[in-house]
Amino acid sequence: MRDEVDELVEAWARERSDLDLGPVEVFSRISRLARHLDLARRDAFTAHGIESWEFDVLAALRRAGAPYELSPGRLLRETLVTSGTMTNRVDRLTSRGLVERLPDPRDRRGVLVRLTAEGKATVDGAFGALLEAEAVLLEGLPTDDRATLATLLRTLLAPFGPGDA
């Protein structure tokens, strides 16, 4: 089986036979796959009336488990955005009825951001749609190979910390 990266590598090999083109074979494919994943994410989220950044915040709250709430500081760490950006995002999600701000019972000065029932239904629907789209992207890869690929990608990503994206 051949793909467009094979053609790209062959052309570079012809022009620059002095270079090791192994990284191009790997990362050009990852880059192309990332574009397909971005499109799948956008379609899944758009079908549920949210944008990618909204999914990130809603998903962080959903993963927290019942009662689906986090402090703004914890949301910052989960989503890797600045404080000002998070304030704006929570404001927008609150105005849409997807999250609510509540006083933190452990800290009178603090607040908690909690997923509303509508927010939970939205993120659950979007996540289900995303998983379906991702499954389609993986259809051509046998289950055992998927596990191997996941392990190899984990190894490749291990040197980077969570904030190095």
Secondary structure in CASP SS format (residue, H / E / C, confidence):
PFRMAT SS
TARGET T0000
AUTHOR 0000-0000-0000
METHOD secondary structure of the structure
MODEL  1
M C 1.00
R C 1.00
D C 1.00
E H 1.00
V H 1.00
D H 1.00
E H 1.00
L H 1.00
V H 1.00
E H 1.00
A H 1.00
W H 1.00
A H 1.00
R H 1.00
E H 1.00
R C 1.00
S C 1.00
D C 1.00
L C 1.00
D C 1.00
L C 1.00
G H 1.00
P H 1.00
V H 1.00
E H 1.00
V H 1.00
F H 1.00
S H 1.00
R H 1.00
I H 1.00
S H 1.00
R H 1.00
L H 1.00
A H 1.00
R H 1.00
H H 1.00
L H 1.00
D H 1.00
L H 1.00
A H 1.00
R H 1.00
R H 1.00
D H 1.00
A H 1.00
F H 1.00
T H 1.00
A C 1.00
H C 1.00
G C 1.00
I C 1.00
E C 1.00
S H 1.00
W H 1.00
E H 1.00
F H 1.00
D H 1.00
V H 1.00
L H 1.00
A H 1.00
A H 1.00
L H 1.00
R H 1.00
R H 1.00
A C 1.00
G C 1.00
A C 1.00
P C 1.00
Y C 1.00
E E 1.00
L E 1.00
S C 1.00
P H 1.00
G H 1.00
R H 1.00
L H 1.00
L H 1.00
R H 1.00
E H 1.00
T H 1.00
L C 1.00
V C 1.00
T C 1.00
S H 1.00
G H 1.00
T H 1.00
M H 1.00
T H 1.00
N H 1.00
R H 1.00
V H 1.00
D H 1.00
R H 1.00
L H 1.00
T H 1.00
S H 1.00
R C 1.00
G C 1.00
L C 1.00
V E 1.00
E E 1.00
R E 1.00
L E 1.00
P E 1.00
D E 1.00
P C 1.00
R C 1.00
D E 1.00
R E 1.00
R E 1.00
G E 1.00
V E 1.00
L E 1.00
V E 1.00
R E 1.00
L E 1.00
T C 1.00
A H 1.00
E H 1.00
G H 1.00
K H 1.00
A H 1.00
T H 1.00
V H 1.00
D H 1.00
G H 1.00
A H 1.00
F H 1.00
G H 1.00
A H 1.00
L H 1.00
L H 1.00
E H 1.00
A H 1.00
E H 1.00
A H 1.00
V H 1.00
L H 1.00
L C 1.00
E C 1.00
G C 1.00
L C 1.00
P C 1.00
T H 1.00
D H 1.00
D H 1.00
R H 1.00
A H 1.00
T H 1.00
L H 1.00
A H 1.00
T H 1.00
L H 1.00
L H 1.00
R H 1.00
T H 1.00
L H 1.00
L H 1.00
A C 1.00
P C 1.00
F C 1.00
G C 1.00
P C 1.00
G C 1.00
D C 1.00
A C 1.00
END
